[in-house]
Amino acid sequence: MASRIEERQLQTGDGVAIAARFFTPAQPTAAVLIAPAMGVPQRFYAPLAQWLAGQGMAVATFDYRGMGASRPPRLSGFPATIMDWARFDAAAMLEALERHAPGLPLHWVGHSLGGQIPPLVPGHERLERIVTVACGSGYWRENAPALKRRVWLFWFGAVPLLTPLLGYFPGKRLNMVGDLPRGVVEQWRRWCLHPEYAVGAEPGVRERFAAVRTPVVSLSFSDDDFMSARNTESLHGFYTNAPRILLRIRPREAGLTRIGHFGFFRAEHEQALWQRYLLPALQGAEPALAATAEGSTTGS
């Protein structure tokens, strides 16, 4: 199914311009917003967006302020926080997608950080369902073992030393996450040092998670070097009033040797992962989906 791709600059509620793309089939039957991971540009999600459009869905991607095509000429001193990304940038995208595809069921696909923030986004109650991918708490003591060995240096060395000095975090030069606005990385550090992540570090966030009633499907992977099973279970446990299915997928179950933290979005995994796991999640086939993976749990 052919789709039209349109690039736009959107104004957020606080007057900041962010870059967005819309992938639109001729006769869409649903709408999907793809929310990116920390430091990952929207172009990374283009193969998935084009595939979903081929399945008849209107899809939008975007770059948070200070990231990707939404990065200003000078990042040092640029004001941005993760809360800004949620309450302004993601909220503006939800509104724009609703205008772009009026009357259609609205879905959220969030990668890592993009799956952590739906409760913080004004208008999230209009979502039909939320699918999180490689997503969980960032609490550093519960990180996957391979990451925990490196993350101490990140949080207690690189971030607190370099960020005040430069006015932003120079992650690209260090091959750590990517360049991040100062307010973003400092807030993220505060979250990751708290056992309950954002829920414990920010007032009112626990109540926002508890207020979500939208069905949530979590797709996580046993070989994810960033997110441990405990990270995933911890974050999704705060959805105390939402129907939940947590799938912990082993690569061999999908006929693959490796998925990791980023592999889900590779175009060659269209059949193994997108068709098998994501499409049923977006179509509301949760019971059938839960039977496809060995490590599945459900909650209400």
Secondary structure as UniProt FT lines:
FT   STRAND          3..11
FT   TURN            13..14
FT   STRAND          17..25
FT   STRAND          30..35
FT   TURN            38..39
FT   HELIX           42..45
FT   HELIX           46..54
FT   TURN            55..56
FT   STRAND          57..62
FT   TURN            65..66
FT   HELIX           68..70
FT   TURN            76..77
FT   HELIX           82..84
FT   HELIX           85..90
FT   HELIX           91..100
FT   TURN            102..103
FT   STRAND          106..111
FT   HELIX           113..116
FT   HELIX           118..120
FT   TURN            122..123
FT   HELIX           124..126
FT   STRAND          129..133
FT   HELIX           140..142
FT   HELIX           145..153
FT   HELIX           154..158
FT   HELIX           159..166
FT   STRAND          168..170
FT   HELIX           171..174
FT   STRAND          179..181
FT   HELIX           182..192
FT   TURN            195..196
FT   HELIX           197..201
FT   TURN            203..204
FT   HELIX           205..211
FT   STRAND          216..221
FT   TURN            222..223
FT   HELIX           229..236
FT   TURN            237..238
FT   TURN            240..241
FT   STRAND          244..249
FT   HELIX           251..254
FT   TURN            260..262
FT   HELIX           263..265
FT   HELIX           267..269
FT   HELIX           270..278
FT   HELIX           279..283
FT   HELIX           286..290
FT   TURN            291..292
FT   STRAND          295..299
//
